[in-house]
Amino acid sequence: MGRFSGFPEHVEKHVGRVRGADSRTTGERLRSYHVVYCDHSDGAHVTLLTSGLRDRVEGAPLPQELVCTLRADQERYAKHLLTVLAELLAESRSRVGYGALIMNDRVLLPDTEVAGALAAPHPYLGDEFDVLLDADGQPVLQLITLVPVSRAEAQLVARYGRDALYDRWERHGSDLTDVHRPSVA
């Protein structure tokens, strides 16, 4: 039994049913990871996550996979955001930590203000989701959630820190699973 063997059960316990996964091939390129699709029990949300990125990132205290949870009707946005940022990390063999901004120089998702993501613990799942433990209770994998952000929100984080953004999201009752939500910056 491998050290990540509990990963599928962990995901289904916290997120919902695993519906399937894309192959590592996209067009003519071979990705270093799969994209896994999970349906939440509420039927209103979908979570996409990488599987295999953990073999491509270096320098992290724990191997990492990326996660993106959006409204079910925004699945294509979740896939685009997840794969663009996963490719960036895989190609650079980089890792991210909570609070990191991963930004594009222009809008990343058409018809939205989203220009990147804030790497964070999952905003709606419990803390136990963010780290996979092995059979002995030892941490073996960190799940980094990509929360879509606008350029203005990223500038707010750069200037005042991520707590300022979280405070504004809370004050405005922002739905962080909606890429069409208005920017709070």
Secondary structure in CASP SS format (residue, H / E / C, confidence):
PFRMAT SS
TARGET T0000
AUTHOR 0000-0000-0000
METHOD secondary structure of the structure
MODEL  1
M C 1.00
G C 1.00
R C 1.00
F C 1.00
S C 1.00
G C 1.00
F H 1.00
P H 1.00
E H 1.00
H H 1.00
V H 1.00
E H 1.00
K H 1.00
H H 1.00
V C 1.00
G E 1.00
R E 1.00
V E 1.00
R E 1.00
G E 1.00
A E 1.00
D C 1.00
S C 1.00
R C 1.00
T E 1.00
T E 1.00
G C 1.00
E C 1.00
R E 1.00
L E 1.00
R C 1.00
S C 1.00
Y C 1.00
H E 1.00
V E 1.00
V E 1.00
Y E 1.00
C E 1.00
D E 1.00
H E 1.00
S C 1.00
D C 1.00
G C 1.00
A C 1.00
H E 1.00
V E 1.00
T E 1.00
L E 1.00
L E 1.00
T E 1.00
S E 1.00
G C 1.00
L H 1.00
R H 1.00
D H 1.00
R C 1.00
V C 1.00
E C 1.00
G C 1.00
A C 1.00
P C 1.00
L C 1.00
P C 1.00
Q E 1.00
E E 1.00
L E 1.00
V E 1.00
C E 1.00
T E 1.00
L E 1.00
R E 1.00
A H 1.00
D H 1.00
Q H 1.00
E H 1.00
R H 1.00
Y H 1.00
A H 1.00
K H 1.00
H H 1.00
L H 1.00
L H 1.00
T H 1.00
V H 1.00
L H 1.00
A H 1.00
E H 1.00
L H 1.00
L H 1.00
A H 1.00
E H 1.00
S H 1.00
R C 1.00
S C 1.00
R C 1.00
V C 1.00
G C 1.00
Y C 1.00
G C 1.00
A C 1.00
L E 1.00
I E 1.00
M E 1.00
N C 1.00
D C 1.00
R C 1.00
V C 1.00
L C 1.00
L C 1.00
P C 1.00
D C 1.00
T C 1.00
E C 1.00
V E 1.00
A E 1.00
G E 1.00
A E 1.00
L E 1.00
A E 1.00
A E 1.00
P C 1.00
H C 1.00
P C 1.00
Y C 1.00
L C 1.00
G C 1.00
D H 1.00
E H 1.00
F H 1.00
D C 1.00
V E 1.00
L E 1.00
L E 1.00
D C 1.00
A C 1.00
D C 1.00
G C 1.00
Q C 1.00
P E 1.00
V E 1.00
L E 1.00
Q E 1.00
L E 1.00
I E 1.00
T E 1.00
L E 1.00
V E 1.00
P E 1.00
V E 1.00
S E 1.00
R H 1.00
A H 1.00
E H 1.00
A H 1.00
Q H 1.00
L H 1.00
V H 1.00
A H 1.00
R H 1.00
Y H 1.00
G C 1.00
R H 1.00
D H 1.00
A H 1.00
L H 1.00
Y H 1.00
D H 1.00
R H 1.00
W H 1.00
E H 1.00
R H 1.00
H H 1.00
G C 1.00
S C 1.00
D C 1.00
L C 1.00
T C 1.00
D C 1.00
V C 1.00
H C 1.00
R C 1.00
P C 1.00
S C 1.00
V C 1.00
A C 1.00
END
